[in-house]
Amino acid sequence: MLFLMQSLGSWANAPTPFSLSDLEKLTLETSFAVKASNEAVNTAAAAVTTARAFPNPEIEALKGQQVTRLNRTEVGPTQSWGVTQVLDMPWQRFPRVDAATAGLQAEQAHQRAFSTDLIAKLRLRFFDLMRRQAEERASREDGKLMEGIRSRIALRVETGEAARYELVKADAETLNAQKLAQSAELRTRQSRAALRAVVGAQLPEDFQIDSSAQDLPRPAPLAHVRTEIANTNPALAKARAERLQLTHKLNEEKALRLPQFALKAAIDQDTEVRNKRIGLAVTIPLWNWRSGPIGEAAGRLSRADNDVMHQEFSLMQELDAAYQQYDIAQAQMVALESGIVRQAANALRIVETAYKAGEKGFLEVLDAQRVFRAARNELITARYELASAWAEIERLRATPTP
């Protein structure tokens, strides 16, 4: 009864395995990097508010004494009030607001691109951990198998049915299997740490993942995804928004060399006279035609044009490479699952049975084990490459995350 209660308690305290979708939700909700990216969007929104603000008026208030020029006697107090209102001209205001709005769009696209890249990185770490765990399980199975064979050989050596050389060879192979199992365990720990580094400290150290078969949907046709990327990829949208922002910045710099206007109103009052004045002040671009800032803005715009074209070309090349990797990995996985691994496993069982019957030697068993181990590891690698290719395609498509 006590043993049953302890078993139930340990089962209740066992951590719940995290699926891939669970980790994606946890990362997007709690990651400090995602929160920092969201704050950048808020900053860009505040920049739009700043660009839309009208200039404040300038108010002057002066007070003094009026003194005669002959005998330097005071006649009475004097007072002066003035107001200057700079006019936000449309040819200057509209490019400034449009540039800030394009900057907001660029930050929003950057936020989507950052989240997409983070989820893609998370998926790769998740699939890598699945691969390392599969390799660790396979290594442990190999170790147990070699220990069983080594025990049988030791018994045959004691009874004189086998040469001691076979026992020495079995000891070496057993030690090698133990070494491979230890290396696989270390790689699993490294992969766990890498996955937790992506998710964050909110993921417990003793977390477990749901390593059941992941049914990955087959990607859409390449032509369809090409069109989708050209229209919705956030990295490309960010580059285009930055180019639009620089276009408005260039227009703003050109507008700043046009005359600037300000309304002025003033009242001067002394003991006998009150003067009222109203007028218009004009800043004439006589010496500074802003050739330097205009040239800088034009250069940045030209660079942005080239960046957009380079981004479009790079994305299409990455998409083609991802589809090629997906097709190759899928072909390898199908070939390994349907034939190679199965045949290698059957061959190993036949050789083991013949070895127990005394019809085959120990070296033949080792050769069959190596063939099966190599085919099995290739299958594990092919599954990971297929999943990583799928994650890369989804990253380029910028599929909405939960």
C-alpha positions in Angstrom: 0.0 0.0 0.0 2.8 2.4 0.9 4.5 1.6 -2.4 1.3 2.3 -4.3 0.9 5.7 -2.6 4.6 6.6 -3.4 4.0 5.7 -7.0 0.9 7.8 -7.2 2.7 10.7 -5.6 5.6 10.5 -8.0 3.2 10.3 -10.9 1.3 13.4 -9.7 4.6 15.3 -9.4 5.8 14.3 -12.8 6.1 17.3 -15.1 3.6 17.6 -17.9 5.2 17.1 -21.3 5.3 20.2 -23.5 4.1 19.9 -27.0 5.5 22.1 -29.8 2.4 24.4 -29.8 2.6 24.7 -26.0 6.2 25.9 -26.2 5.3 28.4 -29.0 2.5 29.9 -26.9 4.7 30.1 -23.9 7.5 31.8 -25.8 5.3 34.4 -27.4 3.5 35.2 -24.1 6.5 35.4 -21.7 9.6 36.0 -23.8 11.4 39.3 -22.8 12.8 39.6 -26.3 9.2 39.5 -27.8 8.2 42.2 -25.2 11.1 44.4 -26.2 10.1 44.0 -29.9 6.6 45.1 -28.9 7.9 48.2 -27.1 9.7 49.2 -30.3 6.4 49.3 -32.0 5.0 51.5 -29.3 8.0 53.8 -29.7 7.3 54.1 -33.4 3.6 54.8 -32.7 4.7 57.6 -30.4 7.0 59.0 -33.2 3.9 59.3 -35.4 2.2 61.3 -32.6 5.2 63.5 -32.4 5.2 64.1 -36.2 1.6 65.1 -36.2 2.0 67.6 -33.4 1.8 71.3 -34.3 4.5 73.7 -33.2 3.9 75.6 -30.0 3.5 79.4 -30.1 6.3 81.6 -28.7 5.0 84.2 -26.2 7.1 87.3 -25.1 6.3 89.6 -22.2 8.6 92.6 -21.5 8.3 95.3 -18.9 10.5 98.4 -18.3 10.7 102.2 -17.6 10.6 105.0 -20.1 13.3 107.6 -19.5 13.8 111.0 -21.2 17.0 111.5 -23.2 17.7 115.0 -22.0 17.6 115.0 -18.2 17.4 111.2 -17.8 14.2 111.4 -15.7 11.7 108.6 -15.6 8.5 109.3 -17.4 6.6 106.0 -16.7 6.5 102.3 -17.2 6.5 100.5 -20.6 5.1 97.1 -21.4 5.3 94.8 -24.4 3.6 91.6 -25.4 4.4 89.4 -28.4 3.2 86.1 -29.9 4.9 84.2 -32.7 3.3 81.2 -34.2 5.3 79.1 -36.7 3.0 77.8 -39.5 3.3 74.1 -40.2 3.0 74.2 -43.9 1.4 71.3 -45.7 4.4 70.6 -48.0 6.5 70.1 -44.9 3.9 68.5 -42.6 2.7 65.7 -44.9 6.1 64.2 -45.7 7.0 64.3 -42.0 3.9 62.5 -40.9 4.1 60.0 -43.8 7.7 59.2 -42.9 6.8 58.5 -39.3 3.8 56.3 -40.4 6.1 54.3 -42.7 8.5 53.9 -39.8 5.6 52.5 -37.7 4.8 50.1 -40.5 8.5 49.1 -40.6 8.6 48.4 -36.9 5.4 46.4 -37.0 6.8 44.3 -39.9 10.1 43.9 -37.9 8.0 42.7 -34.9 6.3 40.1 -37.0 9.6 39.0 -38.5 11.3 38.8 -35.1 8.4 36.6 -33.8 8.5 34.4 -36.9 12.3 33.9 -36.6 12.0 33.2 -32.9 9.4 30.5 -33.5 11.4 29.0 -36.3 14.4 28.8 -34.0 12.3 27.3 -31.3 11.0 24.6 -33.7 14.5 23.7 -34.8 15.6 23.4 -31.2 12.5 21.2 -30.5 13.2 18.9 -33.4 16.9 18.8 -32.5 16.0 17.6 -29.0 13.7 15.0 -30.5 16.5 13.8 -32.6 19.0 13.7 -29.7 16.5 11.8 -27.5 16.0 9.3 -30.3 19.7 8.8 -30.7 20.1 8.4 -26.9 17.3 5.7 -26.8 18.9 3.9 -29.7 22.4 4.1 -28.1 21.0 2.6 -24.9 19.3 -0.2 -26.8 22.7 -0.9 -28.5 24.4 -1.0 -25.2 21.9 -3.5 -23.7 22.2 -5.6 -26.8 26.0 -5.7 -26.6 25.9 -6.5 -22.9 23.6 -9.5 -23.7 25.9 -10.7 -26.4 29.0 -10.2 -24.3 27.4 -12.3 -21.5 26.7 -15.2 -23.9 30.2 -15.0 -25.3 31.7 -15.0 -21.8 29.7 -18.2 -21.0 30.9 -19.8 -24.2 34.5 -18.9 -23.5 34.2 -20.4 -20.0 32.8 -23.6 -21.4 35.5 -23.7 -24.1 33.0 -23.3 -27.0 34.5 -20.0 -28.2 38.0 -18.5 -28.3 39.0 -15.8 -25.8 39.6 -13.4 -28.8 35.8 -13.2 -29.2 35.4 -12.1 -25.6 38.1 -9.4 -26.0 36.4 -8.2 -29.1 33.0 -8.2 -27.3 34.5 -6.2 -24.4 35.8 -3.6 -26.8 32.5 -3.3 -28.6 30.6 -3.1 -25.2 32.9 -0.3 -24.1 32.4 1.5 -27.4 28.6 1.2 -27.1 28.8 2.6 -23.5 30.9 5.5 -24.8 28.4 6.3 -27.6 25.5 6.2 -25.1 27.3 8.6 -22.8 28.0 11.0 -25.8 24.3 10.8 -26.8 23.2 11.6 -23.3 25.5 14.7 -23.2 24.2 15.9 -26.6 20.7 15.5 -25.3 21.5 17.7 -22.3 23.0 20.3 -24.6 20.0 20.3 -26.8 17.7 20.7 -23.8 19.7 23.7 -22.6 19.5 25.2 -26.1 15.8 24.8 -26.2 15.3 26.3 -22.8 17.5 29.3 -23.8 15.1 30.1 -26.6 12.0 29.7 -24.5 13.3 31.5 -21.4 13.6 31.0 -17.7 9.8 30.4 -17.4 10.4 26.9 -18.8 11.4 24.6 -15.8 14.7 22.9 -15.9 13.2 19.5 -15.6 10.8 20.0 -18.5 9.9 17.2 -20.8 8.7 17.4 -24.3 6.0 15.4 -26.1 8.2 13.4 -28.5 5.4 11.6 -30.1 5.2 11.6 -33.9 4.7 15.1 -35.2 2.3 15.2 -38.1 3.8 17.9 -40.2 1.6 19.2 -43.0 3.0 19.0 -46.5 4.0 22.5 -47.7 1.9 24.2 -50.4 3.1 24.2 -54.0 6.2 26.2 -54.6 4.6 28.7 -57.0 1.9 29.5 -54.5 4.4 30.0 -51.7 6.5 32.3 -53.9 3.5 34.6 -54.4 2.6 34.4 -50.7 6.1 35.4 -49.7 6.2 38.3 -52.1 3.0 39.6 -50.5 3.2 38.8 -46.8 6.8 38.0 -45.8 7.5 40.4 -42.9 11.2 40.8 -43.6 10.4 41.9 -47.1 7.5 44.1 -45.8 10.0 45.7 -43.4 12.5 46.5 -46.2 9.7 48.0 -48.3 8.4 50.1 -45.4 11.9 51.4 -44.7 12.3 52.3 -48.4 8.9 54.2 -48.3 10.1 55.9 -45.1 13.3 57.1 -46.8 11.2 58.3 -49.8 9.2 60.5 -47.5 12.3 61.7 -45.7 13.8 62.8 -49.0 10.6 64.7 -49.8 10.7 66.3 -46.3 14.3 67.4 -46.9 13.4 68.9 -50.2 10.4 70.7 -48.6 12.6 72.2 -45.9 14.4 74.4 -48.5 11.1 76.1 -49.3 10.3 79.3 -47.4 9.0 78.9 -43.9 6.3 81.2 -42.5 5.4 82.4 -39.0 2.7 84.8 -37.8 3.7 87.5 -35.4 1.6 89.8 -33.2 2.8 92.4 -30.7 1.6 95.2 -28.5 3.8 98.0 -27.1 2.4 100.3 -24.5 3.8 103.2 -22.6 2.2 106.1 -20.6 0.8 107.8 -23.6 0.9 105.5 -26.7 -0.1 101.9 -27.4 1.2 100.3 -30.6 -0.4 97.2 -32.1 1.4 95.2 -34.8 0.7 92.0 -36.7 2.6 90.6 -39.6 4.2 87.6 -41.3 7.8 86.4 -40.9 9.4 84.5 -43.7 12.6 82.4 -43.5 14.2 82.7 -46.9 16.6 79.8 -47.9 19.2 82.2 -49.2 22.5 80.6 -48.2 21.6 77.0 -47.1 19.8 75.0 -49.8 20.1 71.8 -47.8 22.1 70.1 -50.5 23.9 68.0 -47.9 20.9 66.5 -46.1 19.1 66.0 -49.5 22.1 64.1 -50.8 22.3 62.0 -47.7 18.6 61.1 -47.9 18.9 60.3 -51.6 21.9 58.0 -50.9 20.0 56.2 -48.2 17.0 55.8 -50.5 19.1 54.3 -53.2 20.7 51.9 -50.7 17.2 50.9 -49.6 16.1 50.2 -53.2 19.0 47.8 -53.5 18.3 46.2 -50.2 14.7 45.5 -51.2 15.8 43.9 -54.5 18.5 41.9 -52.6 15.9 40.8 -50.0 13.5 39.6 -52.6 16.2 37.6 -54.4 17.6 36.1 -51.2 14.1 35.0 -50.0 13.4 33.2 -53.2 16.8 31.5 -53.1 16.2 30.4 -49.5 12.8 29.1 -50.4 14.1 27.1 -53.3 16.8 25.6 -51.1 14.3 24.8 -48.4 12.0 22.9 -50.8 15.0 21.0 -52.2 16.0 20.0 -48.7 12.5 19.0 -47.9 12.2 16.8 -51.1 15.6 15.2 -50.5 14.9 14.5 -46.8 11.4 13.1 -47.6 12.8 10.8 -50.3 15.5 9.6 -47.9 13.0 9.0 -45.1 10.7 7.0 -47.3 13.5 4.9 -48.6 14.8 4.2 -45.1 11.5 3.5 -43.5 10.1 1.3 -46.3 13.1 -0.7 -47.1 16.6 -0.1 -45.8 16.0 0.0 -42.0 13.6 -2.9 -42.2 15.9 -5.0 -44.2 18.8 -4.2 -41.9 16.7 -5.1 -38.8 15.7 -8.4 -40.4 19.3 -9.2 -41.3 20.4 -8.5 -37.8 17.7 -10.8 -36.4 18.6 -13.6 -38.8 22.4 -13.3 -37.9 21.6 -13.3 -34.2 19.5 -16.4 -34.5 22.2 -18.1 -36.5 24.8 -17.0 -34.0 22.8 -18.6 -31.2 22.6 -21.8 -33.2 26.3 -21.7 -33.8 26.0 -21.2 -37.5 27.4 -17.6 -37.6 30.4 -16.0 -35.9 30.5 -13.0 -33.6 32.1 -10.8 -36.2 29.2 -11.3 -38.5 26.9 -10.2 -35.8 28.9 -7.0 -35.3 28.8 -6.3 -39.0 25.0 -6.7 -39.0 24.8 -4.4 -36.0 26.8 -1.7 -37.6 24.7 -1.8 -40.8 21.5 -1.6 -38.8 22.9 1.2 -36.5 24.0 3.2 -39.5 20.6 2.9 -41.3 18.7 3.7 -38.1 20.9 6.8 -37.5 20.4 7.9 -41.1 16.6 7.6 -40.5 16.8 9.8 -37.4 18.8 12.4 -39.3 16.4 12.3 -42.2 13.4 12.9 -40.0 15.2 15.9 -38.4 16.2 17.3 -41.8 12.6 17.0 -43.0 11.3 18.8 -39.9 14.0 21.5 -40.2 13.1 22.1 -43.9 9.4 22.4 -43.0 10.3 24.9 -40.2 12.3 27.0 -42.7 9.5 27.0 -45.2 7.0 28.1 -42.5 9.5 30.8 -41.4 9.7 32.2 -45.0 5.9 32.0 -45.3 5.6 33.8 -41.9 2.7 31.5 -41.0 0.6 33.1 -38.2 1.6 31.5 -34.8 -0.9 30.7 -32.1 
